[in-house]
C-alpha cells in the first residue's frame, strides 16, 4: 500500500481518483480549499481518507498534506475558460502560483512522481485535424496560458531537479458528479440537467464546434498509467482523450435521445476564448504509457445521463 496526495480531491475528477485509489488499497490524502470542490463529493469516503483543508498557496497545509506521500495527482485548479476570462488574476494565482508552490514543496520533501492535470486548451485553434503533442501551443484564454505554464514548470522541474513529472492534457472530461450548478458549468451536465427540467439547453455559437469528450474513468486510468510509467517517459506531456470528435449539436441529440425528450437547443453568441475544433491524437500516450481510452463517448454518456436522471427522479 502506498500513500498518495490528490490535490483538488473534492472536485469532479479528483473525487473519482480518490475512490479509485482507495479501491486498489492505497492510503489517500486530499488537499482542497473547497473553492470549487464540494464536500458531498467525499462524504462516502470521508472516514477513509486524510483531509487537509487549505489551498496550494497555504504553506502549512501543503507541508502537512505531503507528509509520507509516494506520489501526487495534481488536480487542483480553477478549471474554467470563461472564469479565467472574467477573473484572470485570481485564476492565475490558483493555477500557476499554486502549481509552482506544489512542485517546489515536492522537491524539498523528496516526492519523486507527480502527475499534472494539463489541458487541451493549450492547443487553441489549429489547422491539424488531430491535436498531437508536437504542435506549437496557441492558447486563446488565460486558463489555457495558465495550464500551459504549469506544463512548462513540470518539465523544468523534471530536467533540473530529477522530479518524475508527467502532464496529461485532458480533453473535455465528463461523468458523474460534475457540477451542473456552477455559473461556468461544463456542457454535458448543463445540457442534461436543463433537459431533465424541461428547459431548452443553451449552445453558444452555431453548435458546430467539436470536442473530444472523454469519460472520467478513462482519465482515472490514464493517471494510474502515468503513476506506473517508467522514469524515462517522465518529463513529458501526453494527451488523455478518446480521439473521437463530437459537435455540440450531436452531443445535444445524444443526450436528448437517452432522456427521451424532444427539446431543441437555444443559441447564444459564441463565447470569448472558445476553440472551434478539438480532437486528440492519443497515440503517444498509448506508446509511452501503455494507456488508451476504453470507454466510448456513447457508453460514458449512458452512465453519466443515468446518474443525473437518478437525482431528478
N, C-alpha and C positions, 0 to 999 in steps of 0.2 A: 504493500500500500504506500502510495506517495501522497504528498501534500501539495496542493495547487491553489494558487490565488486566481480568482476570477474578478477582475475589476469590472464594475458595472454589472455585477451578478444579479441584481434585482431588475435588470432590463429584460427586454424581449429575448434577444439572443443569449445574453448572459444567463438567464434563468434556465434555458434549455441546456446550456453547457453544465451548469451546476448539477442538474438532475442526472445528466449522463455520466458525469464524473462519480457521483455517489453510486450510481447503478453498477459501475465497474469496481467499486470498493475503495475509491480514493478518499482522502481527507480533504475537505474543501473549505477555503477561506473566501469570503466575499467582502470586497471593499466597495461601498456605494454610499453616496450622499443623498440619494433619493430625489435628486433634482429632476430626473427623468425616469428613473427606475420606480417600481411600485412594490410596496411591502407585500401585497397579496400574491405577487409572483413567487414569493419564498415561503408563504405560510405553510405549505405542505411539508417543507423540509427544514423549517426553522430550527428544530431541535437536533438536526444532524449536521449543521454547518457552524463555522465560526464567523459571525457577522461583525465586521468593523465598520462603523458608520462614520463616514468622512469622505473628503474628496482627495484626488491625487495631489492637490496643492496643499494638503494638510500634512506636514512632515511627520507629526506624531502618529497619526492614523496610518500613514503609509508604512512607516517603520514597523509598527505593530503588525500590520497585515502581511508583511513579508517574512515574518519570523518562521524559519524552518521550511520554507516552501522550495520545492524542486523545480517549479516552473510557473509561468504566468500566462494566463489567457487574457489579453488586454482588450476588453470590450467597451470600457467606459468612454463616453463621448457625449456631445450634444449632436445627435445624428439627424440633421435635417438641413437640406439645401435652403428651403425658404427661411428657416430660422436663422441661418448664417447670413443670409442677405439682409434680414431685418436687424440682426444683432451681431455684427462681425466681431466686435471686440470681446464680448463675453464668450462667444464660441471659440475664438482664438485662445483665450485663457484656458478653457477646458480642454480643447483638442490638441493644441500644440504644447502649451506650457505644462499641462498635466502629463502628457506623454514623455516629455523630456525629463520631468522630475521622476517619473516611474523608472525610466531607463537608467538614470543616474543612481537611484536608490538600489536597483537591481545590481548594478556594477559594484557598488560599495559593499553589499552583503554577500555577493558571490552567486547570485542566481544566474544560471547558465542559459536556460532556454526560455524564450518569450515569443509568443505568437500574437501578432498585432492585427487587429481588425482594420484593414485598409479598405479603400472604397473604389468602386468602378468609376465614380465621379471624376477621378483623376484623369481619365482619358478625355473627357469632354466630347465634342463632336469630331469625329474622324471620318475620312473617306473610306477607310478599310471596312469591309462588311463585318469582320470579326475583330474584336479588340484583343491584340496579343501584347504581352509584356514588353516587347521590343519597341512598341510605338512610343513616340515622344509625347509625354503628357500635355494636355491642353485644358487645364482646369477652367471652368466657367463660373465658379462661385467661391465665396470664402470657404465654405465647407470643403470643397474639392482641394483648395490650396492647403487647408489645414491637415487633411488626411494624407495628402501627398508629402507634406513636410514631415509628418510622423514616419512615413516610409523611409525618407532620407535619413532621419535620425537613427532609425533601426539599423540601416545599412552601415552608417558610420560607426555606431557602437559595436557592430559585429566586427568591422575591419580594424578599428583602433583598440578595442578592449577585449576582443575574443568572445563577446556575448553571442550566443546562438539564437539570433532573432530571425523570425520568418514573418513576412507580411502576406496576408490573404486579402486580395481585392474582392470584397463581397459584391455580388450583383443582385440588387433588389430582393433581399431576403424576406420571406413571408412565412406565416404559420400561426398556430395557436398562441395566444397571449400577446399578440401585437396590439398595441393600444389604439382603439378606434376613436377615442375621445379627445386626443391631442389636437390642438389647433393645426398642427403640421402632420396629421395622421397620414400614414402610408396609404397607397391607393387601394390595396386589397381589403384591409379592414374597413376603410371608408366606404368602398363600394358595397361590401357585404352587409354592413350594418344599416346603411341607408335603404337598401333593397328590402331588408327584413322589416324595416319600419314603414314600408310602403311609400318611400320617397325616391325621387329620381336622383341617381348619383351625378356628381359634377365632374366633367372632364375638362381640364384646362388645355385649350388648343383644339385641334381638329380630331384628336384621338388616334391619329396615325403614328404618333411617336411610339416606339417599341422598346421593350425591356427584356432582359434575360432574367425572368423571375426564378428564384432559387429557394426551394423549400428548406426550412430551417434545419431539418435533420441532416440534409446534405452538408450544411455548413458545420454542424457539430462534428461530423465525421471528417471533414477537412481539417478542423482544428486538431483532432486526435492524430491524424496522419502527420500533421506538422510537428506535434509534440514528439512523435516517434521517429521522425525522419533522421537520416544520418547527418552528422555535423557538416559534411562537405556541401550539402544543399542549402545550408542556412545562409543568412545574409542576403537573401533574395526575396522577390515578390512573386506571388503566384495568384492567378485568377481562381476564384472559388465560385463556380457557376455551372449551369447545365449545358450551355452552348445552344439554347433554344431561344427563338425570338417571338415575342407576342406583343401585338399592338394593344393599346388601351381599349379600343373598340372590341377587339377579340376577347380581351380579359372580361369586359363587362358582359359580353354574351355568355361566356362560360359560367360566370358566377350566377347570372340570372337563370340560366338553364338548370343549374344544380339546385337553385332555390325554387324553381317552378314559378317564376314571376315574369311579367312582361311589362317592364318599365324602361322606356328609352332614357338615355342619359341627357343631362343638360350640358351645354357647352359654355365655358367662360374663357376670357382671354388667356393666352399662354402665359406661364409664369417666368419671371426673370431667372436665369441660371439653369433652366431645364435643358436637358440634352434630347435631341430628336431620336437618335437610334443608339441602342446599347445592346451588344451581343458579344459574348466572350468566346475566345479560343481557349479552352481548358486543357489543351494538350500538354503544356509544360508541367502542370500540377500532376497529371497522370504519370508523366515520365519520371519526375523527381521525387514526388511524394507517394506515388502509388495510389493516388486517390482519383476517383471520378464520381460524379453525382449519380446516385442510384434511383432517386425518386423523381419522377417526371413532374412537370408543371401541373398536368391534369390530376395526377394522384395527390400531389400536395394540396391543390385547391380543394379536392374532395374532402380531405381530412380537415382543412382549415375552415371551410364553409360549414361543415358539420359542427365544429367547435363553436362557431359564432351562433349557429342556429340553436344549439342546445341552451345557450344563455339567453335566448329571446323567447323560448317556449315556457 
